[in-house]
Amino acid sequence: MNWKTVAAAMVLWSLAGTAAAVGRLADVSVFDRGAGRPLPVYTHEGRFYVVGRPGKEYEIRVRNRVSAEILAVVSVDGVNAVSGETANWNQTGYVLAPYQTLAVKGWRKSLQRVAAFYFTEHANSYAARTGRPQNVGVIGVALFRKRAQRDARIDERSPKAPRWKPSDESPFPDDADAARQGPEEWKGSRGSAPFGEAKRESGDAAAGALPGAAPQDAQRARRHAPESYAAENSSSLGTGHGRRRTSHARYTSFERATHDPAEVVAIHYDTYRNLVRLGVIGTPRMATPFPGQFVPDPR
């Protein structure tokens, strides 16, 4: 085996168990803005992980892989990235055109601005600072297919074909947001539209909560969270509420084909040290210059 072959084998070994994106209906990746590249995704016991570095900004990128519109409901640390509510996949999200790539840059503050996502210590995460620390450390994207439109039928008794008008009623009676409209995030000349109505920022948020938080959720989480939770997770990572960034959006509508998502992608994140400790990333083997310390027996 020559040195080129050895080098190629080492590169392949180092990349084993990693990928850049996750998902079937759409490719979901975590993009490091500082490095200008997606973070490698590690697989461990059926879960996906990326390594985060404190202080580094990131984006969640979703690339539609199908020839139809899809809806992506995005959550970070258990919080909806558009509305700020405790995440539920029946909430508002982003609509992607066929084969479109969407960059979710941060917590949506308006139709023009977001607060950037960045890795930070657990106690400084947006979720923890709004009283919801239970799900810090995971990024979720629930993907929905669009409901197919019914074909307009021609009434042979009428000289003109009737016009079909889309119904204003939601196909999901238990999901009040399904009949509402939501903002759209633009990518170049083609938009990716959030579905639903973004929750308005409330001036009645609980003390210490950041803008956009749901005060009822924050108070409930504070009552039930264990006192030792923050201390136990002080060394783990969360996502902060960062600097304001431009991210234009508009309202649109989307009718889901099913009540439950067609696919849910979850990507966990933490520091390199913590992922090594959890066994997600193997400890590098240290080479020794003299592996044979004693004389071996003859054959």
N, C-alpha and C positions, 0 to 999 in steps of 0.2 A: 504493500500500500504506500503510495507516494504522499508527500506532504500536502499536496492540494486535496487529495482524497481525504486525508486525516482532517484537514481544516474544514472541509465541507461537512464531514460527519459530526464534528464538534458543533458547528452552527446548527445543524438539524437537531442534535440532542438538546441544545440550549433552548430551542423553540418548541420542543415537544410539550404538549399539554397547554399551549397558549394559542390564542386567536385574537383577532382585532375587533370582531363584532359577534353579536349573539342574536338569534331569531330566525324564524322561517318566513313569516309574512312580511317582516321588515328586518333589516340589519340594525341593531342597536349597539352603539359604541359610546365610550366615554373619551372625549377628546381633550387632551392637555393643551391649553392655549399657549402656554409658555414654550413648550417643546414643539408645537405645531404638528402633533401626530396623535393618533388614538393610543390609549393605554392598552398594553397587552392584557388579555383576559385569561385567567387561570381557571381550570376546572378542578373541583375537589368535592367528592362525595355527592355528585349531582348538582352542585351549585357553582355559580360563576363569580369570580372575584377580580378586582383590579387593585393595584397599589396606588394609594394617594399620598401626596406630599404636602404637609401643612403649609398653608399660604398660597398654594398654586390654584389658579382659576381653571375651571373646566367647563365644557359644554356637553350636553347629551345630544348625540346625533342619531337620527332615525332616518333610514333610507327605505322608502317603499319599494318592495320587490315585485309588486303585482301591477297589472294593467287596469286597476280601478282605484278609486279613492278609498282611503282607510282613515280611521280615527285613532289617534294615539293619546291616551290619557296618561299623563306623566306625573309620577310622584317621586319625591326625594325625602328620605328619612321619614316616610309615612305622611308627608304633607303634599297636597296637590300643588304643582308648580305654577298653576294659573290662578287659582282662587284662594290659596292659603288655607283651605279647609283640611281637616284630617282626611286623608285620602280614601276615596271609595271609587271603584271603577265606573260607577254610574254618573260621575261628575263631568265637568268640562274638560276639554282636551284640545288637541291640534288635529286638523284634517290635512292629509297629504295627498297631493295629486299623484297620478300614476308615475312610478319610478322617481318621484321627487325625494330630495334629501332635505331634512329639516334640522336646524341647529337650535336647540333650546338652550339659551345662553344664561338664564337665571330665573329668579322669582318674578313673575309679571306684576308690575306696579301700575301700568296704564297701557293704552294702545300704542304708546311710543317708547316706553322705557321698561327695563327689567333691572333687578338687583342681582349682580353676578353671582354664580355659584363659585365657591372656593372651598378647598379642604381646610378644616380647622379642628381644634380640639373639641371633644364631645360637649363640654360645658358651654362653649361659645357657638354651638350650632344653632341655626334658626329654630329647629324643632325644640331643642332644649330650652332656649330662651323664650319660647312661647308655651312652655309647660307641657311639652309632648316628647319626652326623651326616649320613650319605649322602643321606637323603631329607627333610631339613628344608625346609619351605616349601610343603607340599602337604597338603590335606585330601581324604580319599577316603571314599566311601560305596558299598559293594557291596550291591546290592538283589536279594533273592531272592523268588520267588513261593512260596506254600505248596503242598505236594503235596495234591491233591484226595483226599478220603477215598473209599474204595471203598463202593459201595452194598451193603447187606446183602440177601442173596437169601433168599427164603422156600422152605424145603424142603417141597414138597407132601405128602411122605410123613410129615411130622411134624405133630402137632397144634399145635405152637407154632413161631413163627419163631425162628430162632437169633439170638443176640446176637453182634454183631460187635465184637471187641476190637482196638483199634489195636496193631500190632506194636511190640515194643520194639527191634527190629533196625533199624539205620540203613540207608537205601537207598544209602548211599555207603560201601562197605567201607573205602575209603582214608581216610575222614574220621572218626576216632574220636570227635570232638566232636559229631557229628550225632545221636548217641543220648543225649547228656547233656542236662542242664537248666541254665538260666542265669537271671540276675536280671532283674527287670522295673522299668523306670523309670516312675513314675506321672505322669500329667498329669490333674489333677482327679480325677474319679470313674472315668476310664477309663485303664487302664494300657497302657504300651508295654513289652513284655517283652524283655529281652535273651535271646538263645538261647545255649546252651552253658553251661559251668561256668566262672565267673570264676577266674582263676589266683590262688592264695593268695600273699600277700606273703611273701617269703623273707628270713630273717635272714642268709642266706649270700650276699647280693648283693655284687657286687664293690665294692671300696673306691671311694667317691665316687659310687656309683650311688644314685639316688633310690628310695624304696619302690616295689615293684611291678615293678621291672625284671627281665628275665631275665638272670642272671649269665653264662650261656654266650654269649648274643648280645652282651653288652657286651664281654666279653673278645675275642671273635672280631673285632668291629668295631675295637677298639683296635689289634689286630695288623695289620689290612689297610688302615686308613685312612691316606692320605698325610699326612706331617707338616705340609705347607703348607695342608691343607684348611681348618683353622680360620682361618688368616690370610687366605686368599682369600675367605672368606665372612663376614668379621667385620662387614661393613656390612649384611648381609642379615638378614631376620627369621626367627624360629622361634617355637614355642609353649612357654611356661613351665609349671611345676608350681606353681600358685598357691595362694591361700588356700582353706581348707576351706569347702565349701558343702553345705547340706542337699539331698539328692536321693534320695528313697526308691525302693527297688527290691525286687523279689521274684523267685523262680525260676519258670520256666515251660518249656514244650517247644515245639519247632517242627520240622516235617519239611519239608525243602527239596524243591521240585519237580524241581530240576536240580542237578547238581554245580557247574556254573559259574553265576555270577550272571546274572540277566536284564538287568541294567544296572549299569555302574560309572560313578559321577560323581566327577570329580577337579576340585578348585578350588585353584589355586595362589595364593599370597599373598606380598607383599613391601611395602617402603615405596613411597611415591608416587614419590620420586626414582628408585629402581631400576626401577620399571615404566615411567617415562618414558624412561629410558636404554635399556631393552629394546625400546622402540617399542610397548608395550602401550597406553600412554596418549599421545596426541599432545601435542606442546608447544603451549601456547596462543599464538595469533597476536597479536603486539603491534600495536595500531593506531597510526598516525602522523597527526598533525594536518594535515600538508602533504604529501600523497602526490605531488603534481606539482611537482617542483623546477624544471623548465625549461619554456620555451614550446614547445608541441607544434606540429607542422606543420599547415597548414590542410588541410581535406578537399577 
